[in-house]
Amino acid sequence: MTTSEQIKVLCLRLGISVSELARQIGQTPQNFNTKLKRNTISQKEIDSICKIFNITHRQFFQLSTGEIIE
């Protein structure tokens, strides 16, 4: 699963839209969607996502429940 696919699954599991996630990390939904389509998410963006949701990422996301999204 690509990082972009992981982020989309993460949004589904957390019950937020990709657009809302984009806003929370300080990006426009249009810019973030372009990055998802191209799978060009930076480590800084991944770090921001992890900080906002208090989760970890090690080539996968791990929710506080222990669930892993690869």
Secondary structure in CASP SS format (residue, H / E / C, confidence):
PFRMAT SS
TARGET T0000
AUTHOR 0000-0000-0000
METHOD secondary structure of the structure
MODEL  1
M C 1.00
T C 1.00
T H 1.00
S H 1.00
E H 1.00
Q H 1.00
I H 1.00
K H 1.00
V H 1.00
L H 1.00
C H 1.00
L H 1.00
R H 1.00
L H 1.00
G C 1.00
I C 1.00
S C 1.00
V H 1.00
S H 1.00
E H 1.00
L H 1.00
A H 1.00
R H 1.00
Q H 1.00
I C 1.00
G C 1.00
Q C 1.00
T C 1.00
P H 1.00
Q H 1.00
N H 1.00
F H 1.00
N H 1.00
T H 1.00
K H 1.00
L H 1.00
K H 1.00
R H 1.00
N C 1.00
T C 1.00
I C 1.00
S C 1.00
Q H 1.00
K H 1.00
E H 1.00
I H 1.00
D H 1.00
S H 1.00
I H 1.00
C H 1.00
K H 1.00
I H 1.00
F H 1.00
N C 1.00
I C 1.00
T E 1.00
H E 1.00
R C 1.00
Q C 1.00
F C 1.00
F E 1.00
Q E 1.00
L C 1.00
S C 1.00
T C 1.00
G C 1.00
E C 1.00
I E 1.00
I E 1.00
E C 1.00
END
